[in-house]
Amino acid sequence: MATETTTNTEQGVQLTSAAAAEVKSMQANKPEDAGKPLRVYVEKGGCSGMQYSMVFDETRDDDLVVERDGVRVVVDKFSLDFLGGAIVDYSDDLTGGGFKIRNPNAAHTCGCGRSFESQDSGQEA
């Protein structure tokens, strides 16, 4: 069984209530994801060097866990260096809708909203 570390929201990744509601809706429509936490992570790629990704996943050793409105969000320690204090929001607007990540660690965000350049661009992924 994985060891979880629950962190305060300033250190982890926060969900808005709109994002939490959308995650619950997605899980209700796809039973195989029900009860799984939402993993938010970064990887090399995208227009600006790093890109955001989200997937329903199992909790792993040393994941940091934050819960909002019954939704657990897990972040690995590597990604936390880039995402600490980030907020995941959701909008159902016809134009520009979907999940958006507001990341205080991003020096530059690409127009697509899925890619960013870290303030500490010397860190390697």
N, C-alpha and C positions, 0 to 999 in steps of 0.2 A: 504494500500500500504506500502511496506517495505521501511524503511529508509536506504539509501545506504551511505556508507562513502567511497569515493574514496581516495585511498592512493597512495603515491609515490611507485615506484617499489622496492626501498630498503626495505620497510616495508612489502610489499605484496609478492605474488607469481608471478614471471615473466614467460612469455611464449616466447620461441624463435620463429622466423618467421616460421621455419619448423613445430613446434607444432601448431601454429595458423593456418597454411595452412591445417594441418591434421584435426583439429577440424572443420574447415569450410567444408572440404570434408565429414566428418562424418555427419554433420548437413544436408548437401545437399542430402545425401543418406537416411536420416531418417527424413522426414519432421516434425514429432512430436517434434523433438529436435531443429528445426530451431528457432533461436532467443533466445534460453535459454542460460544462462551463464554456463560455466564449473565450477562446484564446485570441489575444491581440498581440501581434508581433511585427517585427521589422525584418527585412532582408535586403540584400543588395539588389538594385535594379531600379526601374522607373526612369523618368526624365531627369531627376535631380540627384541620383546616386543611391537613395534608399527608398523603399516602398513599404507601405502599410499592408498588412494582411490580417484577416480574421477568419477563424474556423471554429466549429464546435469540436471539442477535443477532450481528452482525459486530463486530469491534473497529474503533473509530473513532479518528481522530487525537486525541491527548492523553488517551485513556482511561487510567486507572490499572488495572493488572492484578495480580491475586493468584491463585496456583494452590494447590489443596489436593487431594491424592489424585488428580491427573490432571484435575481440573476447573478451568478458568479462569473467574474472576469478573472482569467489567469494570464500572467505575463512571466516569461522566463527572465532570468537575471540579465542576460545579454540585451534583450529588447528593452528592459526597464531603463537601461542607461540612455536610451533614445526617447523613451515614452513616459518617463516619470512625470506625473502631474498632468498628463494629457486627458482630454475629455472627448468621449465618443458620443456624438449626438445623432439624431435621425430626423429626417424631414420627408414628408410624403408629397412635397411639391412636384408638379409635373415637370418643371425644368429645374435642374440642380438638386433634385431630391435624392434620398438615399442616406447611407451612413457617412458622416463627416468626422474627421479627427482634428481637434484643435490641439496643437502640440506646442507647448512653450519652449521646447528644445530645438525647434526647427528654425534655422536661420533663413531659409527660403523654402516656399512651398510651390510646387508646380501647379499650373492652371487646372490640371486634371484632378487635383485634390488627393491623389493616391501616392504621391511621391514627394520627397522632401530632401533637403540638404541639412545635415546636422550642424549645430552651432560649433561643435568640435569636429570639424571635417577631417581632423587627423586620426579619428578613431576608425579602425578598420572593421568591416563586417565579416 
